[in-house]
């Protein structure tokens, strides 16, 4: 087995190393309490997302990137190697914890998993890099032991905010990068991000600061309620980026301690905001999935997975209105599984239920995408065939019976069929169902194959 990385993997690793290095160099420009400790630290989020999505094989890219931006900024070869090892280990541990206890790449589909991600990747794993890094700097003489606490806290908050602000959008877009917005949805997304930018500029501009960050909350709630979590996560990351840019500009000329304190407060605020918005977005998405599931259950037969009686009636009403408008007929097929009682008595009800599923599957595989196969009740099934005349409907029925005849499962099953055509055999849903049912039971009473195709029409002689 060839374990060598492919050209695509090498390209991804090179790109990851470049992005990680660039993010690290930008972050270290805000190293106020120490050149190697920044309160704004996107690389942690990049590393965790890369390891969650791609696994541990990308560790060389993270290690090389961390070593490069450290050795070219401050410290020595030894401290840079130690810091690079700590950063890489932090990302790996965070990814392992997320994969083990927070649903891995799907960590933002449920509110509980978002909280686990925040705790495991944002708070626990991010203690590794500052512990290794500050200790190595202190041992190497690049940081006084008396400043160990402030440097460690700044480093940790920077890493935690990077995990909470950067990893979510990267993971969410990495799992599902496709955009399927219609025009109206795209306009709303554009309006959302324009609003986010305006509110961010107002909140963090010359007259604002971290204390006014709450002005962005309505727009972020809008993103969580109206869009999928990836849009909400992106909006939070954008607000954070605006806040950092505006805050850094506003703090020029102030003391270094004040600058670091304001940036730490900003990142702490945005980290909490990120978790809050992501939990809200996940809970809303969960509710939508639950509502969709309930809608499906309300119109789906639980045994066969076909439409149920309720949905059959709704589709019939729609087709009747459409046919009246277009003056094009449609057909209704009625199937009845032959001798179901005998199958149940001889083989048991589980086999009988399986026989019903076999008939339902034969119907489903024969239908077009626009047709509606349904279980009418008991051992009876129906199929609504839009824009279908009687000859084509009979062809569908014959193909269903042929599938059943070719089925090798035991016991062999067969089905009787009745055909009704709108408006010839009825101009209401009940009328069509009654006509198809009479045709079906006419065939069952005969118990012989009629001349031709053997299918009884809806109008009885």
Protein Blocks (a to p, Z undefined) as FASTA:
>chain_A
ZZbdcfklmmmmmmmmmmmmmmmmmmmmmmmkbmkbcfbdfklmmmmmmmmmnojmlmmm
mmmmmmmmmmmmgccfklmmmmmmmmmmmmmmmmmmmmmmnopjmlmmpfklmmmmmmmm
mmmmmmmmmmmmmmmmmmnopacfklmmmmmmmmmmmmmmmmmmmmmmmmmmmmmmcccb
dfklmmmmmmmmmmmmmmmmmmmmmklcjklmmmmmmmmmmmmmmmcfklmmmmmmmmmm
mmmmmmmmmmgoiafklmmmmmmmmmmmmmmmmmmmmmmmmmmmmmmmmmmmmmmmmmcc
fklopacfklmmmmmmmmmmmmmmnopacdddddddehklmmmmmnojklmmmmmmmmmm
mmmmmpcfkbccddfbhjbccdddehiafklmmmmmmmmmmmmmmpmbdcdddddddddd
dfklocbfklmmmmmmmmmmmmmmnopacehjlpacfbdZZ
